[in-house]
Amino acid sequence: MSRPRLRLVRHGEVAHAVARARAERSARRVLAMLSLSVAGLTLVGLVMVLSASSVSAFATYGSSFLFFKRQLLYAAMGGAALLGTSRLPYRTWERLAAPMLVVTVGLLVLVLHPAVGTVAGGAARWIQVGPFSVQPSELAKFSVVAAGAAMLSRNLDRLESEPLRWMLPLFTMIAIVSILVLLQPDLGTMIVIAGSAFLLMFVAGVRLRLLATTFVLWGAAGASVILGEQYRRTRFLSFLHPWADPKNTGYQIVQSLIALGSGHLFGVGLGASRQKWMYVPNAHTDFIFAILGEELGLVGELVVLAMFVVLVYAGIRIALRAPDPFGRLLAGGITGWLGLQALVNLGAVTGVLPITGVPLPFVSFGGSSLVVSMGAVGVLLSIGRAGLASVRPPARGRPRPRPNSARGTR
């Protein structure tokens, strides 16, 4: 019969085990924060879509629940996409990045064809697939981030020595996708795609001088596009002086500010908005945050903003703990895309930025936006789980019996 043997444990062994346990707990907390923030934003979106769209849906279609039922279906599809992508190894997207980009470009070309694309509000952004409308530009956001992460991760050691090796394919991809999106026209999505690619280069560690040059060149190109067309120039600059033409070019911003100001601290009450009675255009899509502010007040706005902050924080932590460069870039790109899109939408609703027609992630009505965004969050969870596995201590095997010593035998 063997006797248990004791041995001295060094201080470094205890510290290492404790550090690994703390890192594992921290990684689990980050995954929980990401999941809860996305679930909270989606739930808030469902409630606000029902409230903001009830009047216009009843007036147009005879049912106040039409858009809510559709958004509920989209949320279920988005949840399925989130679960699917969270269980798929994130390295799969490195192999699928190029084929997915080709498919996305093909869809962006098809949506411009009059026989295929569905025109609404003067823009051809949707493809009708049975009872659903698919918006290829939403898929383009994820495709550009995934393809950009794949390109940059393969050339991290050549960022400075051979810049043309990665700049040429990356900038060509961004230019092609941006031009196709702009032809719809969809200036807001083009800004989000270009901005996400810029943030991706920052995460990759591209030199600040090159980033500054890229920012200036892209900014000049964007300014020429905006100022080159009368309607774009008027809409873009209307946020500077919305009250100069409150019934025309400044109408959306003025009505949005009235809604936000009417909410005060605690709001007028859920469902009691007055601005949703055909005053605020696109009340359940691009300007849903204005109705939220009116009904739930400053407190409700701060809660939603806090959930976005938690989402971005969790995404950054996941990127920092990613097991490899591709995972780090993919997580950073997805986080930058969602954060930038939320910033652009909130800036337009509050009159700080021009109106670009970008939806608020997880909150605004829209199937393509919700499903793609939730699928991207699933990819973040997959990267986070891989990072958790890298800090988790290996499972202990069954201890092998030691041979009996002469002292331990009878």
TORVEXVO-392589 format. One line per field, with one value per residue (C-alpha): x, y, z; residue number from 1; residue in three letters. Coordinates in steps of 0.02 Angstrom, whole numbers, plus 32768, in hexadecimal, padded with zeros to 4 digits. Layout:
BEGIN
x <- c(X; ...)
y <- c(Y; ...)
z <- c(Z; ...)
nr <- c(NUM; ...)
rest <- c(ALA; ...)
This chain:
BEGIN
x <- c(8000; 804A; 804F; 802D; 80CA; 80D1; 8142; 816A; 810F; 816D; 8120; 812D; 80C3; 8036; 803F; 803A; 7FA2; 7F48; 7F6E; 7F29; 7E8C; 7E72; 7E8D; 7E0E; 7D8C; 7DAC; 7D98; 7CF3; 7CB5; 7CE0; 7C7C; 7BE9; 7BF3; 7BF1; 7B5F; 7AF6; 7B15; 7AE1; 7A49; 7A18; 7A2B; 79C5; 793C; 7937; 7930; 7899; 783B; 7866; 783E; 7791; 7779; 77C7; 7776; 76C8; 767C; 76C9; 76AC; 75F3; 75DD; 7631; 760C; 757C; 75E0; 7649; 76AB; 76E8; 779B; 77A8; 777C; 77FC; 7881; 785A; 7876; 7918; 7951; 7931; 7994; 7A1E; 7A22; 7A36; 7AC2; 7B17; 7B11; 7B4F; 7BE3; 7C11; 7C28; 7C86; 7D44; 7D6E; 7E01; 7D7F; 7D5D; 7E11; 7DF2; 7D44; 7D75; 7DA0; 7D08; 7C94; 7CDC; 7CBE; 7C0A; 7BF1; 7C34; 7BC3; 7B2B; 7B5C; 7B61; 7ABA; 7A61; 7A87; 7A2C; 797A; 7933; 7982; 7997; 7904; 78FC; 78BC; 78D5; 7936; 79BA; 79D1; 7A13; 79AA; 7992; 78EA; 78FC; 784E; 77FE; 78A6; 790D; 79C9; 7A3D; 7AE8; 7B3D; 7B24; 7B7E; 7C06; 7C35; 7C61; 7CB0; 7D26; 7D58; 7D78; 7DD8; 7E3B; 7E69; 7EA3; 7F0E; 7F5F; 7F7F; 7FE2; 804D; 806E; 812A; 8121; 80BB; 8152; 81CC; 8152; 80BA; 807D; 806C; 7FD7; 7F9F; 7F79; 7EFE; 7EB3; 7E95; 7E55; 7DD6; 7D9C; 7D8F; 7D27; 7CAF; 7CA0; 7C7B; 7BF5; 7BA4; 7BAC; 7B54; 7AB9; 7ACD; 7AF9; 7B77; 7B64; 7B91; 7C25; 7C66; 7C51; 7CAC; 7D3D; 7D47; 7D48; 7DD7; 7E37; 7E20; 7E57; 7EFB; 7F12; 7EF9; 7F77; 7FFB; 800F; 807F; 8028; 8075; 8027; 7F82; 7F80; 7FA4; 7F1B; 7EA1; 7EC5; 7EB6; 7E17; 7DCF; 7DF2; 7DA2; 7D0A; 7CF9; 7CFF; 7C76; 7C08; 7C21; 7C16; 7B5A; 7ADE; 7A6A; 7AFC; 7B49; 7AA4; 7A7D; 7B2D; 7B3B; 7A89; 7ABF; 7B26; 7A8C; 79F0; 7982; 79AB; 7933; 78CE; 7847; 78BA; 7973; 7977; 78D1; 7913; 7993; 7919; 7893; 7914; 7953; 78A0; 7884; 7925; 7900; 784E; 788A; 78E2; 7927; 78AD; 784D; 7795; 7776; 778A; 7714; 76E2; 7750; 7702; 778C; 776C; 76C5; 7711; 7781; 7829; 784F; 7892; 7860; 7879; 7919; 79A0; 7950; 7913; 7988; 7928; 7885; 78E0; 7920; 7872; 781D; 78A5; 78FF; 79B5; 79BA; 7986; 7A03; 7A91; 7A62; 7A6B; 7B0F; 7B54; 7B29; 7B86; 7C1C; 7C1A; 7C10; 7CA6; 7D08; 7CE8; 7D19; 7DBD; 7DE5; 7DC0; 7E32; 7EBF; 7EB1; 7E9E; 7F11; 7F58; 7F67; 7ED2; 7E61; 7E9F; 7E81; 7DD8; 7D9B; 7DDF; 7D90; 7CE4; 7CEB; 7D21; 7C98; 7C0B; 7C4D; 7C67; 7BBA; 7B69; 7BCD; 7B99; 7AE1; 7ADE; 7B3C; 7ABA; 7A27; 7A6E; 7AA1; 7B5B; 7B7F; 7B2C; 7A9A; 7ADD; 7A51; 7AB0; 7A48; 7A6F; 7AB7; 7A41; 79BF; 7981; 7906; 7959; 7973; 7A19; 7A6A; 7A2F; 7A5A; 7B07; 7B30; 7AFC; 7B5D; 7BF7; 7BE0; 7BDF; 7C8A; 7CC4; 7C87; 7CE4; 7D86; 7D65; 7D4D; 7DF0; 7E47; 7DF8; 7E39; 7EE9; 7EEA; 7E90; 7F08; 7F14; 7EA6; 7EFF; 7F12; 7EF2; 7F8A; 7FF3; 800D; 80BC; 8119; 811D; 81BE; 8212; 81DD; 8128; 8119; 80F8)
y <- c(8000; 80A6; 813D; 81EC; 8252; 830C; 8386; 843D; 84AE; 8545; 85EF; 8604; 856A; 85AD; 865A; 860E; 85A3; 8636; 86A5; 8624; 8610; 86CC; 86DB; 8651; 86A6; 874C; 86FE; 86AF; 8756; 87A9; 8726; 873D; 87FB; 87EE; 8774; 87D8; 887F; 883B; 87E5; 8886; 88F1; 8875; 8871; 892F; 8932; 88BE; 8929; 89CC; 898A; 895B; 8A08; 8A72; 8A17; 89FC; 8A9B; 8A94; 89D8; 89EA; 8A7E; 8A26; 896D; 896A; 8910; 8961; 88BF; 88A4; 88E3; 889A; 87EC; 87FB; 8839; 87AA; 8730; 8788; 877F; 86C3; 86B0; 871C; 86B2; 8616; 866B; 869E; 85ED; 85A4; 861A; 860F; 8553; 855E; 856E; 8621; 85EA; 85AD; 8661; 8675; 85EE; 862F; 86E7; 86E7; 8682; 86E7; 8789; 874D; 8721; 87C9; 8829; 87C3; 87EF; 88A6; 88A2; 8847; 88C2; 894C; 88EF; 8932; 8882; 8844; 88D6; 891C; 89DA; 8A31; 8AE6; 8B06; 8A82; 89D2; 8977; 88D8; 8833; 87E1; 8729; 86E4; 873E; 8786; 881A; 87FF; 8895; 8865; 88FF; 88BB; 881B; 8886; 88CD; 8822; 87E8; 887D; 8867; 87AC; 87BF; 8853; 87F2; 875F; 87CF; 882E; 8796; 8744; 87E0; 881B; 8807; 886B; 8901; 8973; 8916; 88ED; 895F; 8949; 888E; 88A8; 8958; 8931; 88A1; 88F1; 899C; 894D; 88E8; 8981; 89EA; 8969; 894B; 8A05; 8A36; 89B0; 89E5; 8A9C; 8A77; 8A3A; 8AC4; 8AA1; 8B1F; 8AED; 8A37; 8A6A; 8AD6; 8A45; 89CB; 8A41; 8A72; 89BC; 8996; 8A2C; 89ED; 8941; 898A; 89E3; 8940; 88EA; 8968; 89CC; 8A63; 8B04; 8B62; 8AEA; 8AED; 8BAB; 8BAC; 8B2C; 8B92; 8C30; 8BDC; 8B7E; 8C1C; 8C80; 8BF9; 8BF4; 8CB1; 8CB7; 8C32; 8C8F; 8D3D; 8D02; 8CE6; 8D6D; 8CFD; 8CAF; 8D58; 8DA0; 8D0A; 8CFD; 8DB4; 8DC7; 8D8D; 8E2C; 8E9D; 8E30; 8EBE; 8F25; 8EB5; 8E54; 8E1C; 8DDA; 8DAE; 8DBD; 8D68; 8CBF; 8D08; 8D88; 8D06; 8C90; 8D18; 8D40; 8C8A; 8C7E; 8D20; 8CED; 8C55; 8CB9; 8C47; 8BB5; 8BC6; 8BD9; 8B1F; 8A84; 8A8D; 8B41; 8B96; 8C24; 8C33; 8B85; 8BC2; 8BE2; 8C70; 8C16; 8BC1; 8B0F; 8B09; 8A4D; 8A43; 8AC9; 8B3C; 8ABC; 8B05; 8BA9; 8B50; 8AEE; 8B91; 8BDD; 8B49; 8B11; 8BB6; 8BD5; 8B3F; 8AC9; 8B17; 8B01; 8A4B; 8A28; 8A86; 8A23; 897F; 89B9; 89E9; 893C; 88EA; 894D; 892D; 8872; 8870; 88C7; 884E; 87BA; 8803; 881A; 8765; 8717; 8681; 86BD; 8759; 872D; 8719; 87BE; 881B; 87CA; 87F3; 88A3; 88BF; 8881; 88EA; 8984; 896B; 895B; 89E9; 8A5D; 8A39; 8A5E; 8AFF; 8B38; 8B15; 8B68; 8BFE; 8C14; 8C03; 8C84; 8CFD; 8CED; 8C95; 8C9B; 8C26; 8B8F; 8B0F; 8A93; 8A26; 8A14; 8964; 88E8; 896F; 89B3; 8951; 88EC; 8834; 8836; 88AC; 8849; 879C; 87CE; 882F; 87A0; 8725; 8794; 8793; 86D6; 86DF; 874D; 86C8; 8642; 86A7; 86C5; 860B; 85E6; 8666; 8618; 856D; 85B4; 85F1; 855B; 84E3; 8437; 83B0; 8344; 8290; 8203; 81F4; 815D; 80EA; 80EF; 804F; 801A; 803D; 7FC5; 8032; 8030; 7F72; 7EF3)
z <- c(8000; 7FCB; 803B; 7FF9; 7FEA; 800C; 7FB5; 7FC5; 7F49; 7F0B; 7F13; 7E57; 7E38; 7EA3; 7E53; 7DA5; 7DCE; 7E1E; 7D89; 7D10; 7D78; 7D7E; 7CC3; 7CA4; 7D13; 7CBE; 7C12; 7C46; 7C88; 7BE2; 7B81; 7BF8; 7BE6; 7B28; 7B27; 7BA3; 7B4D; 7AA2; 7AEE; 7B47; 7AAB; 7A44; 7AC7; 7ACF; 7A11; 7A0E; 7A8C; 7A34; 7986; 79C6; 7A12; 7989; 78F7; 793F; 78F7; 7849; 783A; 7866; 77F1; 775F; 7778; 77F5; 787D; 7905; 791E; 786C; 7880; 792F; 78F1; 7867; 78DF; 7955; 78C7; 7898; 794D; 794E; 78AC; 78F4; 7991; 7926; 78C5; 7968; 79AD; 7909; 78F4; 79AD; 799D; 78F8; 790C; 78E1; 7876; 77F9; 77C8; 778E; 770C; 76E0; 76D6; 761C; 75E0; 764F; 7609; 7557; 7581; 75D4; 753F; 74CD; 7537; 7538; 747A; 746F; 74E0; 7462; 73D7; 73C2; 73AE; 7450; 74C8; 7529; 752D; 75C9; 75F7; 7557; 757F; 753A; 75D3; 75E1; 7587; 759F; 75CD; 75E7; 767A; 76B3; 7678; 767C; 7687; 7640; 7686; 7736; 7707; 76B7; 7762; 77A7; 7704; 76FD; 77B4; 779F; 76FC; 7740; 77DC; 7772; 7702; 7790; 77FE; 7771; 775B; 780D; 77F4; 7751; 7789; 777F; 7710; 7682; 7695; 75E2; 75FD; 7671; 7643; 758D; 75AB; 7647; 75F8; 7557; 75B9; 761B; 757D; 751F; 75AE; 75D8; 7524; 7512; 75B6; 7584; 74DF; 753C; 7584; 763B; 767A; 7731; 7715; 76AA; 773A; 77B5; 7742; 7720; 77D8; 780F; 7797; 77DC; 788F; 7856; 7818; 78BE; 791D; 78AA; 78DE; 783E; 7858; 788B; 77FA; 777D; 77DC; 77D8; 771D; 7700; 7768; 7706; 765C; 768A; 76D8; 763B; 75CF; 7640; 7640; 7583; 757B; 75F7; 75B1; 74FD; 7502; 7533; 7599; 75F7; 761A; 7659; 76C7; 770A; 773A; 777D; 782A; 783F; 783A; 7841; 787F; 77E5; 7782; 7804; 778A; 7702; 7710; 77CE; 77EE; 7829; 78A1; 78E7; 7909; 7954; 79CA; 79FC; 7A28; 7A8C; 7AE8; 7B11; 7B72; 7BFB; 7C83; 7C8C; 7BE9; 7BC1; 7BD9; 7B6F; 7ADB; 7AFF; 7A7D; 7A1C; 799B; 7957; 7915; 786A; 78A6; 78AE; 7807; 7813; 78C9; 78D7; 7870; 786A; 78EC; 7969; 79ED; 79E6; 7A12; 7A99; 7AE4; 7AE1; 7B34; 7BAD; 7BC7; 7BED; 7C62; 7BD6; 7B5F; 7BDB; 7BF7; 7B3B; 7B2C; 7BBF; 7B67; 7ACC; 7B37; 7B87; 7ADB; 7A9B; 7B3B; 7B31; 7A79; 7A9F; 7B2C; 7ABA; 7A35; 7AB1; 7AEB; 7A3F; 7A24; 797E; 7910; 78A3; 793A; 7981; 78DE; 78BF; 796F; 7964; 78BA; 78F0; 798E; 792D; 78AB; 792B; 7996; 7902; 78BB; 7963; 796F; 78C0; 78E3; 798D; 7949; 78BF; 7937; 79AF; 7925; 7947; 78A2; 77F6; 77D0; 7771; 7782; 77ED; 7864; 791D; 7934; 7989; 79AB; 7903; 789A; 7810; 77F0; 7793; 7811; 78A8; 7865; 7826; 78C5; 7937; 78CA; 78DD; 799B; 7990; 793D; 79CE; 7A48; 79E7; 79F3; 7AAB; 7ACC; 7A72; 7ADE; 7B79; 7B46; 7B36; 7BEB; 7C37; 7C8E; 7C3E; 7C86; 7D03; 7CD7; 7D51; 7DC5; 7DA6; 7E3C; 7E81; 7EA5; 7F5B; 7FB4; 8029; 80BB; 8088; 8074; 80F9)
nr <- c(1; 2; 3; 4; 5; 6; 7; 8; 9; 10; 11; 12; 13; 14; 15; 16; 17; 18; 19; 20; 21; 22; 23; 24; 25; 26; 27; 28; 29; 30; 31; 32; 33; 34; 35; 36; 37; 38; 39; 40; 41; 42; 43; 44; 45; 46; 47; 48; 49; 50; 51; 52; 53; 54; 55; 56; 57; 58; 59; 60; 61; 62; 63; 64; 65; 66; 67; 68; 69; 70; 71; 72; 73; 74; 75; 76; 77; 78; 79; 80; 81; 82; 83; 84; 85; 86; 87; 88; 89; 90; 91; 92; 93; 94; 95; 96; 97; 98; 99; 100; 101; 102; 103; 104; 105; 106; 107; 108; 109; 110; 111; 112; 113; 114; 115; 116; 117; 118; 119; 120; 121; 122; 123; 124; 125; 126; 127; 128; 129; 130; 131; 132; 133; 134; 135; 136; 137; 138; 139; 140; 141; 142; 143; 144; 145; 146; 147; 148; 149; 150; 151; 152; 153; 154; 155; 156; 157; 158; 159; 160; 161; 162; 163; 164; 165; 166; 167; 168; 169; 170; 171; 172; 173; 174; 175; 176; 177; 178; 179; 180; 181; 182; 183; 184; 185; 186; 187; 188; 189; 190; 191; 192; 193; 194; 195; 196; 197; 198; 199; 200; 201; 202; 203; 204; 205; 206; 207; 208; 209; 210; 211; 212; 213; 214; 215; 216; 217; 218; 219; 220; 221; 222; 223; 224; 225; 226; 227; 228; 229; 230; 231; 232; 233; 234; 235; 236; 237; 238; 239; 240; 241; 242; 243; 244; 245; 246; 247; 248; 249; 250; 251; 252; 253; 254; 255; 256; 257; 258; 259; 260; 261; 262; 263; 264; 265; 266; 267; 268; 269; 270; 271; 272; 273; 274; 275; 276; 277; 278; 279; 280; 281; 282; 283; 284; 285; 286; 287; 288; 289; 290; 291; 292; 293; 294; 295; 296; 297; 298; 299; 300; 301; 302; 303; 304; 305; 306; 307; 308; 309; 310; 311; 312; 313; 314; 315; 316; 317; 318; 319; 320; 321; 322; 323; 324; 325; 326; 327; 328; 329; 330; 331; 332; 333; 334; 335; 336; 337; 338; 339; 340; 341; 342; 343; 344; 345; 346; 347; 348; 349; 350; 351; 352; 353; 354; 355; 356; 357; 358; 359; 360; 361; 362; 363; 364; 365; 366; 367; 368; 369; 370; 371; 372; 373; 374; 375; 376; 377; 378; 379; 380; 381; 382; 383; 384; 385; 386; 387; 388; 389; 390; 391; 392; 393; 394; 395; 396; 397; 398; 399; 400; 401; 402; 403; 404; 405; 406; 407; 408; 409; 410)
rest <- c(MET; SER; ARG; PRO; ARG; LEU; ARG; LEU; VAL; ARG; HIS; GLY; GLU; VAL; ALA; HIS; ALA; VAL; ALA; ARG; ALA; ARG; ALA; GLU; ARG; SER; ALA; ARG; ARG; VAL; LEU; ALA; MET; LEU; SER; LEU; SER; VAL; ALA; GLY; LEU; THR; LEU; VAL; GLY; LEU; VAL; MET; VAL; LEU; SER; ALA; SER; SER; VAL; SER; ALA; PHE; ALA; THR; TYR; GLY; SER; SER; PHE; LEU; PHE; PHE; LYS; ARG; GLN; LEU; LEU; TYR; ALA; ALA; MET; GLY; GLY; ALA; ALA; LEU; LEU; GLY; THR; SER; ARG; LEU; PRO; TYR; ARG; THR; TRP; GLU; ARG; LEU; ALA; ALA; PRO; MET; LEU; VAL; VAL; THR; VAL; GLY; LEU; LEU; VAL; LEU; VAL; LEU; HIS; PRO; ALA; VAL; GLY; THR; VAL; ALA; GLY; GLY; ALA; ALA; ARG; TRP; ILE; GLN; VAL; GLY; PRO; PHE; SER; VAL; GLN; PRO; SER; GLU; LEU; ALA; LYS; PHE; SER; VAL; VAL; ALA; ALA; GLY; ALA; ALA; MET; LEU; SER; ARG; ASN; LEU; ASP; ARG; LEU; GLU; SER; GLU; PRO; LEU; ARG; TRP; MET; LEU; PRO; LEU; PHE; THR; MET; ILE; ALA; ILE; VAL; SER; ILE; LEU; VAL; LEU; LEU; GLN; PRO; ASP; LEU; GLY; THR; MET; ILE; VAL; ILE; ALA; GLY; SER; ALA; PHE; LEU; LEU; MET; PHE; VAL; ALA; GLY; VAL; ARG; LEU; ARG; LEU; LEU; ALA; THR; THR; PHE; VAL; LEU; TRP; GLY; ALA; ALA; GLY; ALA; SER; VAL; ILE; LEU; GLY; GLU; GLN; TYR; ARG; ARG; THR; ARG; PHE; LEU; SER; PHE; LEU; HIS; PRO; TRP; ALA; ASP; PRO; LYS; ASN; THR; GLY; TYR; GLN; ILE; VAL; GLN; SER; LEU; ILE; ALA; LEU; GLY; SER; GLY; HIS; LEU; PHE; GLY; VAL; GLY; LEU; GLY; ALA; SER; ARG; GLN; LYS; TRP; MET; TYR; VAL; PRO; ASN; ALA; HIS; THR; ASP; PHE; ILE; PHE; ALA; ILE; LEU; GLY; GLU; GLU; LEU; GLY; LEU; VAL; GLY; GLU; LEU; VAL; VAL; LEU; ALA; MET; PHE; VAL; VAL; LEU; VAL; TYR; ALA; GLY; ILE; ARG; ILE; ALA; LEU; ARG; ALA; PRO; ASP; PRO; PHE; GLY; ARG; LEU; LEU; ALA; GLY; GLY; ILE; THR; GLY; TRP; LEU; GLY; LEU; GLN; ALA; LEU; VAL; ASN; LEU; GLY; ALA; VAL; THR; GLY; VAL; LEU; PRO; ILE; THR; GLY; VAL; PRO; LEU; PRO; PHE; VAL; SER; PHE; GLY; GLY; SER; SER; LEU; VAL; VAL; SER; MET; GLY; ALA; VAL; GLY; VAL; LEU; LEU; SER; ILE; GLY; ARG; ALA; GLY; LEU; ALA; SER; VAL; ARG; PRO; PRO; ALA; ARG; GLY; ARG; PRO; ARG; PRO; ARG; PRO; ASN; SER; ALA; ARG; GLY; THR; ARG)
